[in-house]
Amino acid sequence: MVNGIQAWKMNNLFKKKKKYLYLITPSELLTKRLPLKKYLIILNKVLKTKKIKFLQLRLKNKSEIQILNALKKINLICKKYKTIFFINDFANEKILKFCDGVHLGQKDISKNKVNKILSNKKFLGITCNNSKDFVKKAIDLKPNYISFGSFFNTKTKKTKYRATVKNINWFKKKFSLPCAAIGGISSENCKKIIKTECDLLAVSSGIWNFKKGPVEAVNLFNKILNKKI
């Protein structure tokens, strides 16, 4: 019943035929180039636009202390602007206290993790790459959304899978669950994806590395998503 309630909550976050931005934290986070204090100032400005539906904290090769510290501080900003906050891959009790959901990659899926996430009444997202088999297995775990990718070349993470709009079209004919497109998406290459019934556009470098700055990138994406340009 817990997941049934969560699914209802998630579905009620979406308006029919409307698309939303799902922002992924930059790969440089918690490096000398982008320390947490500097990032929090930038993130506050970005979320203040109130045009980001979801934010995902994605940190690799960091200690639990570093992750937990970042999680707590980012969570406060997400709460302030009512942004749904996910963390990538982690599902222990300490971490689950400070997020709204967990996104699991294929290599990180386990029944134990899924049970922890759902029993703590958190949202669950699952990566399906470009695979119908992964989708069918994911559906059995009762996620709140699935994601396809990578759609384009990306420096954010190494990936050997390439998704296309055909994956989204197939999925939407079979399932009513929300889906996200991810991987190298920018304001310049997203038009084909936007023409599909995809619910979420997951973007990282396309926003953080935008020449005019992340706030301008968010505003531009918002115009594109709302078909104003």
C-alpha atoms as one frame of an Amber mdcrd trajectory, in Angstrom:
protein
   0.000   0.000   0.000   2.931   2.334   0.697   4.006   2.338  -2.949   0.402
   2.791  -4.068   0.258   6.014  -2.047   3.612   7.135  -3.427   2.526   6.406
  -7.001  -0.607   8.489  -6.432   1.478  11.357  -5.026   3.928  11.183  -7.941
   1.209  11.062 -10.585  -0.411  14.106  -9.003   2.810  16.060  -9.484   2.270
  15.947 -13.236  -0.182  17.795 -15.407  -1.287  15.961 -18.524   0.879  16.659
 -21.583   3.146  19.014 -19.596   6.893  18.429 -19.419   9.206  19.271 -16.544
  12.881  19.883 -15.907  14.741  17.308 -13.830  18.062  18.868 -12.858  21.106
  16.685 -12.101  23.877  18.178  -9.966  27.153  18.914 -11.805  29.955  16.341
 -11.874  32.367  19.000 -10.516  30.440  19.297  -7.237  32.650  18.903  -4.128
  35.852  19.546  -6.053  38.234  22.523  -5.753  36.564  23.975  -8.816  33.104
  23.794  -7.233  33.103  23.549  -3.412  29.759  23.068  -1.679  29.533  26.630
  -0.328  29.888  28.120  -3.822  27.452  25.608  -5.313  24.732  26.312  -2.728
  24.698  29.990  -3.729  24.297  29.064  -7.398  21.681  26.388  -6.647  19.597
  28.820  -4.602  19.399  31.170  -7.606  18.475  28.307  -9.935  15.731  26.851
  -7.732  14.427  30.327  -6.981  13.129  30.385 -10.582  10.642  27.699  -9.416
  11.024  26.038 -12.819  12.814  22.899 -11.610  10.450  20.039 -10.759  13.068
  17.582  -9.518  16.696  17.824  -8.449  18.991  14.797  -8.222  22.166  14.785
  -6.175  24.685  12.633  -8.008  28.006  12.150  -6.239  30.621   9.526  -7.036
  33.757   8.594  -5.080  32.850  10.733  -2.068  32.724   9.722   1.597  29.415
   9.222   3.382  30.206  12.254   5.559  30.688  14.439   2.474  27.508  13.106
   0.861  25.427  13.539   4.004  26.685  17.093   4.551  25.837  18.075   0.963
  22.504  16.269   1.155  21.347  18.107   4.281  22.228  21.550   2.949  20.786
  20.975  -0.525  17.638  19.505   1.017  16.985  22.777   2.873  17.069  24.727
  -0.399  14.812  22.178  -2.115  12.290  22.432   0.712  12.381  26.220   0.450
  11.376  26.144  -3.221   9.267  22.945  -3.117  11.606  21.034  -5.429  11.368
  17.238  -5.182  14.815  16.038  -4.119  16.349  12.730  -5.229  19.709  11.171
  -4.496  21.436   8.813  -6.886  22.003   5.190  -5.752  22.246   5.586  -1.951
  19.542   4.090   0.253  20.719   3.867   3.849  18.578   5.168   6.706  20.730
   8.245   7.430  20.533   9.437   3.843  16.836   8.667   3.327  15.962  11.152
   6.091  17.100  14.062   3.931  15.629  13.350   0.492  12.281  12.692  -1.155
  13.406   9.823  -3.360  16.206   7.670  -4.745  17.198   7.037  -8.343  18.785
   3.628  -8.938  21.049   2.722 -11.849  20.943  -0.816 -13.222  24.096  -1.824
 -11.345  22.718  -0.494  -8.070  19.335  -2.240  -8.002  18.728  -4.738  -5.221
  15.555  -5.911  -3.485  16.992  -4.745  -0.170  17.548  -1.197  -1.473  14.120
  -1.043  -3.119  12.391  -2.274   0.046  14.230   0.311   2.160  13.266   3.125
  -0.193   9.602   2.155  -0.366   9.234   1.291   3.325  10.554   4.785   4.126
   7.830   6.198   1.842  10.316   7.628  -0.648   9.907   7.963  -4.395  11.768
   5.500  -6.602  13.258   6.094 -10.062  15.019   3.426 -12.127  17.421   3.696
 -15.064  16.430   1.481 -17.997  19.097   2.599 -20.507  17.529   1.662 -23.873
  16.232  -1.773 -22.898  12.673  -3.143 -23.022  13.775  -6.007 -20.768  15.054
  -3.540 -18.160  11.718  -1.700 -18.324   9.729  -4.896 -17.743  11.914  -5.847
 -14.771  11.738  -2.311 -13.395   7.937  -2.246 -13.556   7.839  -5.234 -11.179
   9.687  -3.111  -8.603   6.885  -0.522  -8.761   8.955   2.616  -9.430   7.426
   6.085  -9.632   9.215   6.754 -12.920  11.802   5.179 -15.210  14.470   6.867
 -17.326  15.923   6.241 -20.785  19.380   7.330 -21.907  21.846   8.344 -22.971
  20.266  10.289 -25.838  23.442  12.146 -26.757  27.149  12.112 -25.965  27.766
  13.232 -22.411  30.777  13.998 -20.224  28.716  13.738 -17.015  29.009   9.943
 -16.892  30.393   7.125 -19.015  27.681   5.232 -20.869  27.689   2.635 -23.614
  23.934   2.792 -24.221  22.181   5.062 -26.698  18.449   5.683 -26.374  16.168
   7.187 -29.020  12.672   8.631 -29.123  11.504   5.158 -30.199  12.164   3.965
 -26.639   9.888   6.678 -25.236   7.167   6.076 -27.847   7.163   2.320 -27.150
   7.046   2.880 -23.391   4.195   5.376 -23.495   2.065   3.033 -25.595   2.520
   0.262 -23.028   2.610   2.067 -19.660   1.073   5.099 -17.953   4.098   5.610
 -15.695   6.094   8.870 -16.026   9.404   8.597 -17.871  12.519  10.745 -18.081
  14.989  11.306 -20.908  18.612  11.784 -19.884  22.097  12.076 -21.332  23.755
  15.009 -23.060  20.504  16.941 -23.415  20.807  20.667 -24.149  18.535  23.478
 -25.278  19.932  22.965 -28.776  19.208  19.251 -29.180  16.064  18.601 -27.137
  13.369  19.377 -29.719  12.811  15.763 -30.886  12.476  14.532 -27.310  10.003
  17.283 -26.465   7.764  16.127 -29.312   7.311  12.773 -27.536   5.140  12.057
 -24.473   8.215  12.068 -22.236   7.377  13.670 -18.870  10.790  14.717 -17.596
  13.821  16.201 -19.275  16.852  15.338 -17.128  19.661  17.822 -17.707  23.051
  18.453 -16.117  25.816  20.118 -18.148  23.209  21.580 -20.517  22.240  23.859
 -17.627  25.323  24.159 -15.411  27.699  24.806 -18.328  25.421  27.099 -20.329
  27.411  30.098 -21.576  24.993  32.666 -20.145  24.755  30.865 -16.822  22.435
  28.222 -15.296  19.550  30.598 -14.508  19.392  31.726 -18.136  19.568  28.066
 -19.204  16.607  27.174 -16.976  14.571  30.070 -18.353  15.406  29.027 -21.918
  14.464  25.379 -21.289  11.226  26.519 -19.681  10.319  28.495 -22.803  11.123
  25.509 -25.019   9.125  23.108 -22.813   6.151  25.444 -22.871   6.551  25.827
 -26.641   7.040  29.590 -26.446  10.032  29.450 -28.805
